[in-house]
Amino acid sequence: MPIMNLIAPDDAAPRTPRPDPVLRVLLSRPALWLGTVLAAFSVVDAVRNAMLHSLDFQWSPVRLLTRHIDPWRVYLAGNPDHQILLNQVPNYLHELYVLLLPLGYLPYLAAKIVWAAINLALVLASCACVARLYELEKPKAWLLAVLVLLSTPFRVVVGNGQVTALILFSLALWAVAVSSVSRGLLLGLSYAKYSVSPVLGMFLLLQRRWRLLMCSVLPPIAGFLCLKLWLPTAAWSLLLEPFRASAHNVSPGLANVMAVTEIVLRRPPLFHAAPDAFYLAARAGEEGVLPYVAALLLAGAIAGYLFWRQKKQTQKQTIDGRMLLACLPAAGLLCFKHQIYDFLLLIFCLALALKAAPSAARSLLFLAIAYFWFVERLMHIRHWEFWPAVVMASFLLLSALIGAAWKLHDGVEWKTAWKLE
């Protein structure tokens, strides 16, 4: 049975568009063509970095898998023979490595080029899906794609060989998926990077979307079973190894409650980056546990609040699912540790801002996205991004971004209704 339908309201009527001075210049043809040229340079720079670096590309783990060697065990043993290259730590669930296994049979350079091309295609396809879902006219869809391709998260995703584009695409495809089975399988694919979807998953759990959630566990289970047959590692060890690997290689992130909790516990200097203050080493006692507790409590609180607000609305004031799809992935960034490349998921918030009528909330939403997509790069260049004061300020700004997105739930006129269920 379809869980999300596009239903034309009975009382829909064309309305005269309101003047939009903020976007008038950006949506002009000269600005769009100039942006397209700059976006082309951004793409070239990203692909160049991918060919030269691809620091996070999971090629060396899947290369080990082609020889039936457990990459998690190699990493957890200290990577004695340096078989795990650069920062290609196997942090992800088994399903990702099953998908990437064919790239392990390619030479490193060829694999980097192929993966960069795949990432670029996934981002462009995600832009098309999101523009369609948020009912953006062609000029706004064009602007959406230009801003995405110009953003720091895009260049880092492609240049570092990250997997965020795949996770984004799995969520963007909800624009065309119409059944609980397909929606669940796509959600399950996003579990490969399991820090992205917990808030969305909690919300669906509160909605009692049992069939969707049951289908969502199929991709991780299938990935685990494939690698259990592929590797000699004991089942229990293989199951836990991705989490053990990530516990030894989790960087602070930019704007999340886990990093803020660590700052509160460890009290480093606010305007200097402390070398070990932002890494979740294996620690005994509350210092190692409280960041996770804080993340789960905040995730549950946000999911619970959005669920409560949705249930509270009357039939005519039902909150559109596109609003929730903008807020829930952004809330995942707020709760759990993520790097700048994961802020590509703010594309849903950007599409919402482009769709909304001019307002203070929309202006705040644009400004907050601009910070994470463009200004943060300056923080990185100045080595300020992990200063505790900057992390806490970024946390507050991301909180304001989510609040601004939510504030727009009464200020967007949709041609069709869309349910996130």
C-alpha positions as CSV (number, residue, x, y, z in Angstrom):
1,M,0.0,0.0,0.0
2,P,1.5,3.4,-0.9
3,I,2.7,5.3,2.1
4,M,3.1,8.7,0.4
5,N,0.8,10.1,-2.2
6,L,0.7,13.3,-4.2
7,I,-2.8,14.5,-3.8
8,A,-4.1,17.7,-5.3
9,P,-6.1,19.7,-2.8
10,D,-9.7,20.3,-3.7
11,D,-9.5,24.0,-3.1
12,A,-6.3,24.6,-4.9
13,A,-6.3,27.9,-6.8
14,P,-3.6,29.8,-8.6
15,R,-2.3,32.8,-6.7
16,T,-0.2,35.7,-7.7
17,P,3.4,35.2,-6.6
18,R,4.6,37.6,-4.0
19,P,7.6,39.8,-4.8
20,D,10.9,38.2,-3.8
21,P,13.7,40.7,-3.7
22,V,16.1,38.3,-2.1
23,L,16.1,35.9,-5.0
24,R,15.4,38.3,-7.9
25,V,19.1,38.9,-8.7
26,L,20.1,35.2,-8.1
27,L,17.4,34.0,-10.4
28,S,18.3,36.3,-13.3
29,R,19.8,34.6,-16.3
30,P,23.2,36.4,-16.1
31,A,23.5,35.3,-12.4
32,L,22.5,31.7,-13.2
33,W,24.9,31.4,-16.1
34,L,27.7,33.0,-14.1
35,G,27.0,30.6,-11.3
36,T,27.0,27.7,-13.7
37,V,30.5,28.6,-14.9
38,L,31.7,28.9,-11.4
39,A,30.0,25.6,-10.5
40,A,31.9,24.0,-13.4
41,F,35.2,25.1,-11.9
42,S,34.0,23.7,-8.6
43,V,33.3,20.4,-10.2
44,V,36.8,20.3,-11.8
45,D,38.4,21.2,-8.5
46,A,36.5,18.4,-6.7
47,V,37.4,15.8,-9.4
48,R,41.0,16.9,-9.3
49,N,41.2,16.5,-5.6
50,A,39.5,13.1,-5.9
51,M,42.2,12.0,-8.4
52,L,45.1,13.3,-6.2
53,H,43.8,12.4,-2.7
54,S,40.4,10.6,-2.0
55,L,41.5,10.5,1.6
56,D,38.3,8.8,2.8
57,F,37.5,6.6,-0.3
58,Q,36.9,3.1,1.0
59,W,39.0,1.5,-1.7
60,S,41.6,-0.1,0.5
61,P,39.0,-1.9,2.7
62,V,37.2,-3.3,-0.3
63,R,40.6,-4.2,-1.9
64,L,41.2,-6.3,1.2
65,L,37.8,-7.8,0.8
66,T,38.7,-9.0,-2.7
67,R,41.3,-11.1,-1.1
68,H,38.9,-12.3,1.6
69,I,40.7,-10.3,4.3
70,D,38.6,-8.7,7.0
71,P,39.4,-4.9,6.8
72,W,37.9,-4.1,10.2
73,R,40.1,-6.7,11.8
74,V,43.1,-5.3,10.0
75,Y,42.3,-1.8,11.3
76,L,41.6,-2.9,14.8
77,A,44.9,-4.8,15.0
78,G,46.7,-1.5,14.4
79,N,47.0,-1.7,10.6
80,P,50.5,-3.2,11.0
81,D,51.3,-3.6,7.3
82,H,49.7,-0.2,6.3
83,Q,47.1,-2.0,4.2
84,I,44.5,0.6,5.1
85,L,45.5,3.7,3.2
86,L,45.3,7.4,4.2
87,N,42.1,7.9,6.3
88,Q,40.2,5.1,4.6
89,V,39.1,3.6,8.0
90,P,36.2,1.1,7.6
91,N,33.7,3.1,9.7
92,Y,30.6,2.0,7.9
93,L,28.2,-1.0,7.9
94,H,28.7,-4.1,5.8
95,E,26.2,-3.2,3.1
96,L,28.4,-0.3,1.9
97,Y,31.3,-2.6,1.2
98,V,29.2,-5.1,-0.7
99,L,28.1,-2.2,-2.9
100,L,31.7,-1.0,-3.4
101,L,33.3,-4.4,-3.8
102,P,33.6,-4.1,-7.6
103,L,35.8,-1.0,-7.2
104,G,38.2,-3.1,-5.2
105,Y,39.2,-5.0,-8.3
106,L,40.2,-1.8,-10.1
107,P,43.6,-0.1,-9.8
108,Y,43.5,2.7,-7.3
109,L,43.6,5.6,-9.8
110,A,40.9,4.1,-12.0
111,A,38.7,3.4,-8.9
112,K,39.1,7.0,-7.7
113,I,38.0,8.3,-11.1
114,V,35.0,6.0,-11.3
115,W,33.9,6.8,-7.7
116,A,34.3,10.6,-8.3
117,A,32.0,10.2,-11.4
118,I,29.5,8.2,-9.4
119,N,29.5,10.8,-6.7
120,L,28.9,13.6,-9.2
121,A,26.1,11.7,-10.8
122,L,24.5,10.9,-7.4
123,V,24.6,14.6,-6.4
124,L,23.1,15.8,-9.7
125,A,20.4,13.1,-9.5
126,S,19.6,14.2,-5.9
127,C,19.3,17.8,-7.0
128,A,16.7,16.7,-9.7
129,C,14.8,14.6,-7.2
130,V,14.7,17.3,-4.5
131,A,13.7,20.0,-7.0
132,R,10.9,17.9,-8.2
133,L,9.8,17.0,-4.6
134,Y,9.8,20.6,-3.5
135,E,7.9,21.8,-6.6
136,L,10.7,24.2,-7.6
137,E,10.2,26.0,-10.9
138,K,13.0,25.6,-13.5
139,P,15.0,28.8,-12.5
140,K,14.9,27.8,-8.8
141,A,15.8,24.2,-9.6
142,W,18.8,25.6,-11.6
143,L,19.8,27.8,-8.7
144,L,19.5,24.8,-6.3
145,A,21.9,22.8,-8.4
146,V,24.3,25.7,-8.8
147,L,24.5,26.4,-5.1
148,V,25.0,22.7,-4.3
149,L,27.8,22.4,-6.8
150,L,29.5,25.5,-5.5
151,S,29.2,24.4,-1.9
152,T,32.1,23.2,0.3
153,P,30.3,20.0,1.3
154,F,30.0,19.0,-2.4
155,R,33.7,19.5,-3.1
156,V,34.7,17.6,0.0
157,V,32.4,14.7,-0.7
158,V,33.8,14.3,-4.2
159,G,37.4,15.2,-3.4
160,N,37.7,13.0,-0.3
161,G,35.7,10.1,-1.9
162,Q,33.1,10.3,0.8
163,V,29.8,8.3,0.8
164,T,27.5,11.1,1.8
165,A,26.2,11.5,-1.8
166,L,25.0,7.9,-1.8
167,I,23.2,8.5,1.5
168,L,21.7,11.7,0.2
169,F,20.5,10.0,-3.0
170,S,18.8,7.2,-0.9
171,L,16.8,9.9,0.9
172,A,16.2,12.0,-2.2
173,L,14.7,9.0,-4.0
174,W,11.8,9.2,-1.6
175,A,10.5,11.8,-4.0
176,V,9.6,9.0,-6.4
177,A,9.3,5.9,-4.2
178,V,5.6,5.2,-3.5
179,S,5.5,2.1,-1.4
180,S,6.5,1.2,2.1
181,V,8.8,-1.5,0.8
182,S,10.8,0.8,-1.6
183,R,10.9,3.5,1.0
184,G,12.1,1.1,3.7
185,L,14.8,-0.3,1.4
186,L,16.1,3.2,0.6
187,L,16.1,4.1,4.3
188,G,18.0,0.9,5.0
189,L,20.6,1.9,2.4
190,S,21.1,5.2,4.3
191,Y,21.9,3.1,7.4
192,A,25.3,2.4,5.8
193,K,26.3,5.7,7.5
194,Y,24.3,5.0,10.6
195,S,24.7,8.5,12.1
196,V,22.5,10.1,9.5
197,S,19.0,8.6,10.0
198,P,18.4,8.0,13.7
199,V,16.1,11.0,14.1
200,L,14.1,10.1,11.0
201,G,14.0,6.5,12.2
202,M,12.7,7.5,15.6
203,F,10.0,9.7,14.0
204,L,8.8,6.8,11.8
205,L,8.8,4.5,14.9
206,L,6.5,7.0,16.7
207,Q,4.3,6.9,13.6
208,R,4.2,3.1,13.9
209,R,5.4,2.6,10.3
210,W,6.2,-1.0,11.1
211,R,6.4,-2.3,7.5
212,L,8.6,0.5,6.4
213,L,11.0,0.0,9.4
214,M,11.1,-3.8,9.0
215,C,12.0,-3.4,5.3
216,S,14.7,-0.8,6.3
217,V,16.7,-3.5,8.2
218,L,16.9,-5.8,5.1
219,P,19.8,-4.0,3.4
220,P,22.0,-4.1,6.5
221,I,21.1,-7.7,7.2
222,A,21.8,-8.7,3.6
223,G,25.2,-6.9,3.7
224,F,26.2,-8.6,6.9
225,L,25.2,-12.0,5.6
226,C,27.1,-11.5,2.3
227,L,30.3,-10.7,4.2
228,K,29.8,-13.5,6.7
229,L,29.8,-15.9,3.8
230,W,32.8,-14.0,2.2
231,L,35.0,-13.8,5.3
232,P,36.2,-16.3,7.9
233,T,35.5,-13.9,10.8
234,A,33.1,-15.1,13.5
235,A,29.6,-13.7,13.2
236,W,29.5,-11.8,16.4
237,S,32.9,-10.2,15.9
238,L,32.0,-9.3,12.3
239,L,28.7,-7.7,13.5
240,L,30.4,-5.4,16.0
241,E,33.6,-4.5,14.2
242,P,32.2,-1.5,12.3
243,F,31.2,0.1,15.6
244,R,34.5,-0.7,17.3
245,A,36.4,0.8,14.3
246,S,34.3,4.0,14.4
247,A,34.8,4.4,18.2
248,H,38.5,4.7,17.6
249,N,38.2,7.1,14.7
250,V,35.4,9.6,15.4
251,S,36.3,13.2,14.8
252,P,34.5,16.0,16.6
253,G,32.1,17.3,14.0
254,L,31.1,20.9,13.6
255,A,27.8,21.6,15.3
256,N,26.5,18.6,17.3
257,V,25.5,17.9,20.9
258,M,28.1,15.2,21.3
259,A,31.0,17.6,20.7
260,V,29.3,20.2,22.9
261,T,29.0,17.6,25.7
262,E,32.7,16.7,25.4
263,I,33.6,20.4,25.7
264,V,31.5,20.7,28.8
265,L,33.1,17.5,30.3
266,R,36.7,18.2,29.3
267,R,36.7,22.1,29.6
268,P,39.4,22.8,26.9
269,P,40.4,26.4,26.1
270,L,37.5,28.0,24.2
271,F,39.6,29.6,21.5
272,H,42.3,27.0,20.9
273,A,41.9,23.5,19.4
274,A,42.8,20.9,22.0
275,P,44.4,17.9,20.3
276,D,42.4,15.1,22.1
277,A,39.4,17.1,23.3
278,F,37.4,16.2,20.3
279,Y,38.0,12.5,19.8
280,L,35.9,9.8,21.4
281,A,38.7,7.6,22.7
282,A,37.8,4.5,24.7
283,R,37.3,6.0,28.1
284,A,35.8,4.6,31.3
285,G,33.0,6.2,33.2
286,E,30.6,9.0,32.3
287,E,33.0,10.9,30.0
288,G,32.8,8.2,27.4
289,V,29.1,7.5,27.8
290,L,27.5,10.9,28.3
291,P,28.0,12.2,24.7
292,Y,26.1,9.3,23.4
293,V,23.4,9.7,26.0
294,A,23.0,13.4,25.2
295,A,22.8,12.6,21.4
296,L,20.1,10.0,21.9
297,L,18.1,12.1,24.3
298,L,18.2,15.1,21.9
299,A,17.3,12.9,18.9
300,G,14.4,11.4,20.8
301,A,13.2,14.9,22.0
302,I,13.3,16.3,18.4
303,A,11.5,13.3,16.9
304,G,8.9,13.3,19.7
305,Y,8.3,17.1,19.4
306,L,7.8,16.9,15.6
307,F,5.5,13.8,16.0
308,W,3.5,15.6,18.7
309,R,3.1,18.8,16.5
310,Q,2.0,16.7,13.5
311,K,-0.6,14.9,15.6
312,K,-1.8,18.2,17.0
313,Q,-2.7,19.7,13.6
314,T,-6.2,19.6,12.3
315,Q,-7.1,18.1,9.0
316,K,-6.8,21.4,7.1
317,Q,-3.5,22.3,8.9
318,T,-1.7,19.0,8.4
319,I,2.1,19.6,8.3
320,D,3.4,18.7,4.9
321,G,5.9,15.8,4.8
322,R,8.5,17.9,2.9
323,M,8.8,20.1,6.0
324,L,9.6,17.1,8.1
325,L,12.1,15.8,5.5
326,A,13.9,19.1,5.7
327,C,14.0,19.1,9.5
328,L,14.8,15.4,10.4
329,P,18.1,14.9,8.5
330,A,19.2,18.3,9.7
331,A,18.4,17.2,13.3
332,G,20.6,14.2,12.7
333,L,23.5,16.6,12.0
334,L,22.7,18.3,15.3
335,C,22.6,15.2,17.4
336,F,25.5,13.1,16.1
337,K,29.1,13.7,15.0
338,H,29.4,14.8,11.4
339,Q,32.0,16.5,9.3
340,I,31.4,19.3,6.8
341,Y,30.7,16.9,3.9
342,D,27.6,15.6,5.7
343,F,26.1,19.1,5.6
344,L,25.3,18.4,2.0
345,L,22.1,17.0,3.5
346,L,21.0,20.6,4.1
347,I,19.9,20.5,0.4
348,F,16.3,19.7,1.7
349,C,16.4,22.9,3.8
350,L,17.7,24.9,0.9
351,A,14.9,23.6,-1.4
352,L,12.4,24.5,1.3
353,A,13.8,28.1,1.6
354,L,13.6,28.4,-2.2
355,K,10.0,27.4,-2.2
356,A,8.9,29.5,0.8
357,A,7.7,33.1,0.6
358,P,9.9,35.9,1.9
359,S,10.0,36.0,5.7
360,A,12.5,36.5,8.5
361,A,12.6,32.7,9.1
362,R,13.4,32.1,5.4
363,S,16.2,34.7,5.5
364,L,17.7,33.1,8.6
365,L,17.5,29.7,6.9
366,F,19.4,31.0,3.9
367,L,22.0,32.6,6.1
368,A,22.6,29.5,8.2
369,I,22.9,27.3,5.1
370,A,25.4,29.9,3.6
371,Y,27.5,29.6,6.8
372,F,27.8,25.8,6.7
373,W,28.2,25.6,2.9
374,F,30.5,28.6,2.3
375,V,31.7,30.5,5.4
376,E,32.8,27.4,7.3
377,R,35.5,26.9,4.6
378,L,37.1,30.1,5.9
379,M,37.1,28.7,9.4
380,H,38.9,25.7,8.1
381,I,41.5,27.8,6.3
382,R,42.1,29.7,9.6
383,H,42.1,26.5,11.6
384,W,39.3,27.8,13.7
385,E,36.6,25.2,12.9
386,F,37.3,23.0,15.9
387,W,37.8,25.7,18.4
388,P,35.4,24.9,21.2
389,A,33.8,28.4,21.0
390,V,33.2,27.9,17.2
391,V,31.8,24.4,17.7
392,M,29.3,25.7,20.4
393,A,28.3,28.7,18.2
394,S,27.8,26.4,15.2
395,F,25.6,24.1,17.4
396,L,23.4,27.1,18.2
397,L,23.3,28.2,14.6
398,L,22.3,24.7,13.4
399,S,19.6,24.7,16.1
400,A,18.4,28.0,14.8
401,L,18.4,26.6,11.2
402,I,16.2,23.8,12.2
403,G,13.9,26.2,14.1
404,A,13.7,28.5,11.1
405,A,12.9,25.6,8.8
406,W,10.1,24.5,11.1
407,K,8.8,28.0,11.4
408,L,8.0,27.9,7.6
409,H,5.5,25.1,8.0
410,D,2.6,27.6,7.7
411,G,4.3,29.8,5.2
412,V,4.7,27.5,2.1
413,E,1.9,27.0,-0.4
414,W,2.2,23.5,-2.0
415,K,0.4,22.5,-5.1
416,T,0.1,19.0,-3.9
417,A,0.1,17.3,-0.5
418,W,3.0,15.0,0.4
419,K,3.1,12.6,3.4
420,L,6.2,11.4,5.2
421,E,4.8,8.0,6.3
